[in-house]
Amino acid sequence: MKKILLLSVISIYSLAYSQVNCEALKKENENLQSTNKILGSENEYLKKVLDINKPILETEKENSSFKITKVVGNKTEKSIAISFLIEAKDEKKKMTIEDVFVVDIEGNEYKIDLYKSSKPYPELALNVPVKLTFSFKDIQGEPLFIKIFRFKTTSQHERNTFEKTKSNLEFRDIKVVWN
C-alpha cells in the first residue's frame, strides 16, 4: 500500500511539474519561432544582394569579361538603359568603347544618349569589375527584346601603351524590363 501511495504521489508531482514546465517550453518555442522568422528575412535579403550582379548575358574578349546585368526600359522617358560590368582578366588597361547602338526586335536602330550614359573610357584594374550604363532614347513603342546590342572596344595595356587590341562585341536577344 505504501508503494502505491508513493507512486501516486510521485506521478501527481511529476504531472504538476510537467504542466508548469510546459508553459516555459511554449514561451521558448515562440521565441525560437520569432528568431527563425527574423533569420529567414535576413537570408532572403542576402540572397537578393547576391543576385545584384548576376549576369543576364556574358562574353569574354581579349582577356576582358563583359557581363550584362540589367536592361530597363522607362515608359515615360521612352528610353532603355543597359547596365553591364567590365573586368580585366590579365592586367591593368585603359579601354575605349565606341560605335554603341542597339536594334530592337522590329529592326529599329537606336544610338547611344551620351548625356545619360557612363563615360566610354573606363580604366580597368586587374579582376575589379567596373559598372557602365548606356542609355538609348526615343524608343518607339515598348519592345520586349533588344535583338542586338553592339559596340567596339580598343584596349591599351598599361605596361605598353603602343600596343592596342580592338574587338567587336555583340549581345543578342536581350529581354527588356519596362517600368
N, C-alpha and C positions, 0 to 999 in steps of 0.2 A: 504494500500500500504506500509506503514511504517513497518507493521508487516511482510509482505512478504520479504521486503528488509532486515529486521533484521534477519529473519530466514535463508535467503540465505547467509548472511554474516557469521552467526554462523556456518552453515553447511560447508562453504568453509574453515573457520579457523579450524574446527574440522577435516575435511578431510586432510588438510595440516599437522596438528599436528599429526594425526594418522600415516601418511606416515613417518614422522620423528621418531616417537616412534617405528614404526615397525622395522626400522633398528637396533635400540638399542635392541629390543626383539630378533632379529635374532642373534646378537652377543652374547647375554646372553644365547640363546638356544645352540649355537655352543660350548660355554664354558661348559655348563652343559653336553653336549654330550661327550666332551673330558674327563671331570671328571668322567662320568659314565663308559667310556672305561677303564680308569685307575683303578677305583674301581673294575670293572669286572675282570681285570687281577690279581689284588691283591686277590680277592676272589678265583679265580682258584688256585693260589699259596697256599693259606691257606688250601684249600680242599686237595691238594696233600700232604701237610705237615701232615695233619691228617691221611692220608692213609699210612704213612710210616710204622707204627707198627700195621697195620691191619692184624690180623692173617689169614692165609690160613686154618690151622687146629689147634685145641687146645684141650687139655685134662687137667684134674686135678687129681693128685695122692698124697696121704699123705700130704694134705694141701699145696701143691705147684702147681702152674699153669705153664703149658708148652704150648707155642704158637709158631708155625712155621710161620715166617713172609715172608721168601723169599727162593726160590730154584732156583739157577742159574747154568747153565752149561757153561763151557768155551770150545769152539771148538778147539782152538789152544793148550791148555794145556791138553785137554782130561780129564777134571775134573768137579766135581759137588760140589758146596758149599751150605750147608743148614744153614740158619740163623734162630735162634729162641730165644725167651725170656723165662726166668725162673723167677718166682716171688713167694716168700714165703707168705703164707696167714695167718700163725698163729704166728710165732716168728722167731727170727734170727736163722740161721742154716748154717752149712757147709755141702757141698754136694760133692760127688764123682761120676763122670759119667764114666762108663766103658763098655766094650764089644759093642762098637758102630760100626754098619755096616748097609749097605743098600743092597737091592736086586732090580734090575731093572725088567722091565716087561718081559724080556726074561729069567729071572732066574739067571742072573749073579750076584754074590755077590762081594761087594767091601768093603774093610776095610778102616778105617779112616787114613788119612795122618796127622800124629801128628805134623809135621813141619809147616803146613799151617793152622792148626786148633787152636781154642781157648784152653786155659788151661781147663782140665776137672775137676777142683777143685774149683768151684765158692763158694764164701761166700755170702749168701743171707741175706739181711735186710728185715724187715717186709714191705710188699707192695711196694717194689722197684724192678722194673724189671732189670735183668741182661742179656745182649745180649751175646750169644755164637754163633760161626760159626764153623761148622765141614766140612772139605773138604775131598773129596774122589778122588783118582787119578786112572789113567789107565782105564778110562771108555771106554768100547767097543761100538763103534757106537755113536749115539746120541739118547738115549732113551727119549721118550716124557714123560714117567711117571716113578716114583720110586714106585715099588709095596709095599715095606715095608721099613721103617726106624725104627730101633730098638736099644735100649740101656738100660742099667741097672743103677739105681741110689742107692746110700747109703747116707742117711741123718743123721746128728748128730745135735741135738738141742744144742744151746749154754749154756743153763741152766743145761743140763745133758749130759755130753759127753760120758757117758757109754751106753746110750740108743741110738740104731741105728735102723733106719727103712729102709727096702730095697724095691725097686719097679722095675718092668719090664715095660718099656714103649714102645709102638709101634704106628707108624703112617702109614696109608695105602693110596695108590693111590694118590701120590703127583705129581702134574704137574711140569715139569722142563721147565724153560725158557732158551733157548740157545742163547749165544752171539757169 
